[in-house]
Amino acid sequence: MLIAGWKSVSMVDVHGKVTFTLWLCGCNLRCPFCHNWQIAENEGCFPLKQNVLLEELESCAFLIDYFHVTGGEPLLQWRGLSSLFADIDVPVSLNTNLTLLKPLEKLLNAGLVEHIATDLKAPPTELYGLPEKASLKLWELFLKGLELVSNYKIPLELRIPVARNLEQWSYIVEGLKKINTDFYVVLNPLVGKPLTNPRDDEWCSQYCWPRKENVEKLKRELEELGVEVYVNTLPIFAK
């Protein structure tokens, strides 16, 4: 597998959990706000030395809640993931965009994943960074992915990138209707430089840095639906 590296102890990759986090390269989306776009485009990537990773994981396994795999889109390398997960004795968390359904189902059916994290990117025609027809098709696959995770009753961290000047609520409601498993929402206000290095600076200048009151309003609306919500707070919001 091609990877960008790992962090043996992380407290920021799954809400409220300590993880050993591995970054895999490659992605089938081109999200304009993505701050890992170099990884997604295979820049600076190198082959995984699985024995080295497993030795380090074993040494700190007592500290962590999940072995967490992110990217990029890890399911592009699902065969290697399947082999890796089979050799791991700690619970596995997978961060995926939920558009590669057959690989996801193979891992879930084999009982190799205990937790899923995903981003509800809305509207997809803006946040997927692809032509409209392709984006809408991927959105439909994402909704089916939520149903698939629910069918296997896998706990879910549903992350919502919060944009500025975009209508997101109708898509959020559509996504929530597909979930029938334990889940919570993490609101991630989209930010640009100097805090991140987004793929598309021009796009980010228009849609990043949502107003604080808009993020708070979205939180209230979700809580009114009975959803457990957390917000990744930032020192700066749009004024």
N, C-alpha and C positions, 0 to 999 in steps of 0.2 A: 504493500500500500504506500501511496505517496502522502507524506505528512508535512506539517509545518512546525511540529514540535509538541511538547506537552508541559503541563505544570502539575507537579506532584501533589500540591495542596492548594486548593482554590476555595475562596468563600464567596465568589461573586457569580458563578456560572449557573447555579440552580438556587432558587430563592430558599434561604433558611437552611441550606445543606452545605456540607464540606465535600468537595469533589476532587478526584484526580482527573484532570481534563486533557484530552487529546484532540488536536486539531488536524482534520483531514483536508486534503486539497481537492479542488474542482467543485463546480457548481453548475446547475442547469438554469439558474436565474441570473439576472443582471441588475439587481436592486440598486438604484441610484444612490441610496443612502448608506450602502454597505461599507463598513470600515474594515472588513476583512477581504476586500476585493482582490488584493494581491494573492491571498491564499486561494480564493475562488478561481483565479486565473493561473494557478500553478506556478506563481513566481516564488523562487527560493525554496522550493519543496525538495524533499529527499526521501529515500525509501525508509520505511520503518524497520528498525532492528527489534523484532518482537521480544527476543530473549532479554534484551536490555530493559525494555519497558516493563516486562513482567517482573523482573527482579526489583526494579524501583517501586512498582506497585505493591509488591509483597511487603517491602520494608515499611510502607506507610499505610497499609490497609487498615490498621486499627484506628487510624485518624479519620477515615473518610466514610461518607454515606453512600456515594455513588462513584463508579467509574463512568465519567461523562465524556461522550464523543460528540464533537461539533465540527464546524468547518467554516466556509464551504458547505457542501451537501454530502454528508458521509455515505448515504445510500448509493452514490455513484460507485463506491467501492465495497458493495455489500458482501461479496464473496469473501474478501479478506476480513471484513468485520465479523462475519459468521464464524470464521476460524478463530479469530482473536477472542471473541466473546465466550466461545466454548472453553477457553483456557483460563477464564477469569472467575475467581471465587467470591467477588463482591458484587452487589447489585449494580446493574447497568442502566445508565440514563442516556438516551439518544436524542440529540437535537437535530431535527429534520424538518424540511419544508413541506413534508407530507404529500408530495406530488409523484413520488416513485412508489406506487402502491404494491406492485408485485414483490420487489425486494423487501419492503416493509413487512408484508404479510408473511414472507418466508421466515424472517427473524422472529416475528411475534408467534408464529405457529410452532417454532422450535423452542419457545420459552426462553429466549436469550435476552429479552429486554424487560426491565421492571418499571421504567419511567420514560415518558416522552416529553420533550419540550419542543414547541413550535411557535412560529410567528404567524399571527393572523394579519396579513399584509393587505390593507384596504385603503383606497380601491386598488384592485390588482392591476388595472390598466396603467396606473402610475407607479406603484411600488414594486412590481415585478421587473420593470425595466425592459420589457419585450413588446413586440407588436400586439395590438389589441386582440386579435383573434387568438394568438398563442396565450396571452395572459388570461383571457376568459376561460380557455380550455384548462389551463393549469389551476385556476380558481375552482373549477368543478372537481378536478382531481383532489385538490386540497380538502374540499368539503367531504368527499368520499373517504379521504384519509382520516378525518375526524371521526367519521362513522366506524371506520375500521378499528381505530384505537379504542373506541367505546365498546365495540363488539368483544374485544379481548379484555375489557375492564382494566386497562392500563392507566395508572394515575397520570395526569396531564398538567403541565405548566403551559398555559396559553399566554403567550406574550403578544402584546398589541403595540406596534410602533405607532406613536401618536404624531401625526403630521399637522402642519399649519395650513389653513386655507384649502382643505380637502374634506369632502363629505365622506365620513367613514362609518357612521352609525348603522345604516341599513345593512352593510356587509357584516358588521360585528354581530348584529342580531341574527342574520342568516347563519353565521358560523356557530353561534351559541346553540341554535336549535338542533344542530347535528351532534352535540356532545351528550353522552349518557354514561359518564364515568366520573370518578372523583377528579375535580380540577379546581384550579384557581387562576386568576388573571394577574399578570404583571404588566403595568403600563410603562412603556419605554418612550418618553419624549425624544423625538429625533433631534439630534444635535450635529453640528458640523465643526469646522475648525474654530478654535484651536484644540477642542476636546477630542475630536476624531478626525480622521482623514477620509471623507466619503469618496465614493467612486465618481460622483458628478457634483462638482462644486456649484455649478449654476442651478441645478435642480434643488440642491440643498438650500441655497440662498433664498429660494422661493417657498419651500415647504418645510424646512427644518425650524427648530426653535419655536414650538407652539407656546401660546400664552398659558401662564400658570392657571388662570381661571378656567380655561377650556379643558385642561387636563383634570382639574378638580371636578368640573361638571361631568365629564365622562366617567370619572370614578363614582360619583353619586348615582348616575343613571344605571351603572352596572350593579351597584349595591342595591338599588331599588328592585332589581330583578332577582335579588338573593345571591348574587355572585360575590365570592371572596376576592377582594382586590388589593393589590399592593402597587405602589408607585416608586419607580426608581427616581428618587429626587435628585435635582441638579441645582447647583448654585446660581444658575442663570436661566431665565426664561425670556421670551420675547416681551418687549415693553409696548 
